[in-house]
Structures are given as structure tokens and as C-alpha cells.
Amino acid sequence: MPAFQTSPPRRPVVGIIADSIEFHGHRGHSVLHGYVRAVNEIAQAMPVMLPVAAEVLDGTTLLGALDGIVLTGSPSNVAAERYGASALPAATRQDTHRDAVVFGLLPALIRRGLPVLGICRGFQELNVIHRGTLEPAVHEQPGRLDHREGDHNRPIERWYDNSHPIHVIPGGVLEGLAGELVMQVNSLHHQGVDRLGDGLRPEATAPDGLVEAFSIADVPQFTLAVQWHPEMRIDDCPLSRAIFAAFGNACRTRQREREQAILSAS
């Protein structure tokens, strides 16, 4: 008689926000594989792409289906009108479809307990959701570092080399993951925090004082937003792996709670 085969445990489901793209004249949705791989291999969760089409998504369905959400980095910028600033220059890449989805749905999902990991643009979105503001060109401000990715002619993997240290603030989420108070990160951005949003706890700063990580202080679930790119360094950076592993653990907790609620209602 063959041995009894048990089914593998169901993995938590993590939504990864897409970018709006154009492909041969067609509107499309795009997620870079680094996020997919990090969620699958390190968070040990099932990644699913969330299209940036506000007309097809609703919060009730997402709350019933998702155990976490990743707000990805992007070459596009949050529209300045979202935080009460003057419109960005016409040549600035923006994504109004993504803005509509994120700012329309995320506040309620966070309030209802969904773990969230924000990366680069996702970090900026979470700041604006909490009534923070952004500096659209950090490198132009006196006393600030140039946090941009640098020479685009380098091999793409070199874009994600460490670029500057961060100073981790004691007692927060990030210190529990990093284990050290000074860490090197691969910071690639030109926008940054101008005013940190309401209810956000700074977790790390760059040498120029710019906030490089924060958490949401007044919610019980795991939340973390970082201005660098841990998804691109899961093979050689313990902090990158620790971030996605902690996020995955939070998603498993959310999954158990969600499944228990379904059983209780049946």
C-alpha cells in the first residue's frame, strides 16, 4: 500500500502591485521578477499580481483573498497633487492608474490588518497615504546626498550595489531584523520624504538625515517601508532576506486568522 500522501500546506497569498505600461500600443500591467522571486523564495508566499485598474478591484474581495501586499518600486513618481504640491514637470514619468488603485484601496486594507511592505515608490506612497509630503528632487537640495542610481551604462546588477549606509533607529521593527545600528543599503531614488506622514515611526535615516525606512506606529500588524531595494539582494544580503522573511511570517499569521474566520462563519 503506498504511503499516505499529505498535501503541502497552503501558502499565504501576497498581492504585488503592478505598474501601468504600454506594450505595442496596448495598455498593460507589469511586475518585475525580483519581487515575485523574493515573495516566493524568502517570504514563502504565493505572489499574485494586482493590476492597476481601479475599476476591477474592490477592497472587500482583496481582504478575503490576500494575506499581505507589496508596494513595489517604480520609475514613475507619485503625482504631486496627491500631497498638495505643484504639478511635476511634464517630462516626469507618472502613473495615474497606479495612483488611483493605491490611494483608493490601501488605506482601508491597512486599517483592516493587512501586512504591508513598501519599497521605493511604495515607501513614498505609504508616506503620502498618511498625509506626508515628498521632495521630488532630493539631489537638488542643499546638504543632501545624490541618492539616484547613477550611471545607466553599468550592467543592471551593478545598479543594486550598496550605495550608502543607513543609521537604524533603536527599538523599532528594523532593528529587530537588522541586529545592527549601521547597515549598507542599495538606495536608488530621486524623490524622498519631505515631511513624514502622521502616525509613521522613522526606522532608519541616511547620513544626510533623509528618512530611509519607517513603520506605521498605530496598527498591530507588520508594516515596513524602505527606500532601498531588498528584493534585488536576497542572495547576498542578510537584511534583505530578514525583511522578506518577517513579512512572510506576518502573512502566515494573517492567513491563519483569515481561514479561522471562514471556519467560524461556516
Buried (B, 14 or more C-beta within 10 A) or exposed (E): EEEEEEEEEEBBBBBBBBBBBEEEEEEEBBBBEBBBBBBBBBBBBBBBBBBBBBEEBEBEEBBEEBBBBBBBBBEBBBBBEBBEBEEBEEEBEBBEBBBBBBBEBBBEBBEEBBBBBBBBBBBBBBBBBBBBBBBBBBEEEEEBBBBBBEEEEEEEEEBBEEBBBBBBBEEBBBBEBBEEEEBBBBBBBBBBBBEBBEBBBBBBBBEBEBBBBBBBBEBEBBBBBBBBBBBBBBEEBBBBBBBBBBBBBBBBBBBEEBEEEEEEEE
